[in-house]
Amino acid sequence: VQLQASGGGLVQAGGSLRLSCAVSGRTLSNNAIAWFRQAPGQDRGFIAGMRWSGSTTRYEDSVKGRFTISRDKAKNTVYLQMNSLKPEDTAVYYCALSERSLIWSALSDRDYYDSWGQGTLVTVSS
């Protein structure tokens, strides 16, 4: 399975970006898929996640109301719509896929995920 992330770039504070993560080599069903981010000098942290076959989502508190995770089953792609961006959102963003049975409580755990995209850099200027 391969995950290809794209859509990062430079944006001014208050602006928007949409990240994409195309999944190939795997038919998705009850998998968990998520976005994480890693700022310089910090650990990689959970931002948003969902079950591929469902609609329930989960977000980290700092992005609630600003970011939206979604997926297009026909395109085998997951998205992260980011609005009202802040300088503190600057980071490398990673998409991740779990091959294991869905465990909702593990959604934010990095170790729960088996495959990762290569990361896409988002820079928010003040």
SVG drawing of the C-alpha trace seen along z (x, -y; Angstrom):
<svg xmlns="http://www.w3.org/2000/svg" viewBox="-21 -38 35 44">
<polyline fill="none" stroke="black" stroke-width="0.4" points="0.0,0.0 1.2,-3.5 0.0,-6.9 0.8,-10.0 0.2,-13.3 0.0,-16.6 -1.4,-20.1 0.9,-21.8 2.4,-25.2 2.8,-28.8 -0.3,-30.6 -1.0,-33.7 -2.7,-33.6 -6.4,-33.3 -6.1,-31.5 -7.1,-28.0 -5.5,-24.9 -6.7,-21.5 -4.4,-18.5 -5.0,-15.3 -3.8,-11.8 -4.2,-9.2 -4.2,-5.6 -3.1,-2.9 -2.5,0.8 -5.3,1.5 -9.0,1.8 -10.2,-0.2 -13.2,0.8 -13.2,0.7 -9.8,-1.0 -9.0,-4.0 -7.3,-6.8 -5.9,-9.9 -3.8,-13.1 -0.9,-13.9 1.5,-16.8 5.0,-17.4 6.3,-20.9 10.1,-21.5 11.4,-20.1 8.1,-18.5 6.7,-15.0 4.3,-13.9 0.8,-14.5 -2.8,-13.5 -5.0,-16.1 -8.0,-14.3 -9.2,-10.8 -12.1,-8.8 -13.2,-5.3 -13.0,-4.9 -16.4,-3.2 -18.2,-5.6 -18.7,-9.3 -17.8,-9.7 -14.8,-11.9 -12.5,-12.9 -10.3,-16.0 -7.6,-17.3 -8.9,-20.2 -6.8,-22.9 -8.2,-22.3 -11.8,-21.6 -14.1,-23.9 -11.3,-24.9 -10.2,-21.6 -12.3,-18.9 -11.3,-15.4 -13.2,-13.7 -12.8,-11.0 -13.8,-10.2 -14.3,-6.5 -14.3,-6.6 -10.9,-8.3 -9.5,-6.4 -8.4,-9.7 -8.7,-11.4 -8.7,-15.1 -7.9,-17.6 -9.6,-21.0 -7.8,-23.6 -9.5,-26.9 -8.6,-29.9 -5.0,-28.8 -2.7,-30.1 1.1,-30.4 1.1,-27.6 -0.4,-25.3 3.0,-25.4 4.2,-21.8 4.8,-18.8 1.5,-17.0 1.3,-13.2 -1.6,-11.0 -1.7,-7.5 -3.6,-4.3 -4.2,-1.4 -4.5,2.1 -5.9,3.4 -9.4,3.9 -10.9,0.5 -10.3,-0.5 -11.8,-4.0 -9.9,-4.7 -6.6,-4.1 -7.4,-6.6 -4.9,-9.2 -2.1,-6.7 0.8,-6.8 1.6,-3.2 -1.9,-2.1 -1.0,-3.1 0.9,-0.8 1.4,-3.0 2.4,-6.7 2.5,-9.2 5.7,-11.1 4.5,-14.3 3.6,-17.7 4.9,-21.0 2.4,-23.7 3.8,-27.1 1.5,-29.8 2.9,-33.3 1.8,-35.9"/>
</svg>
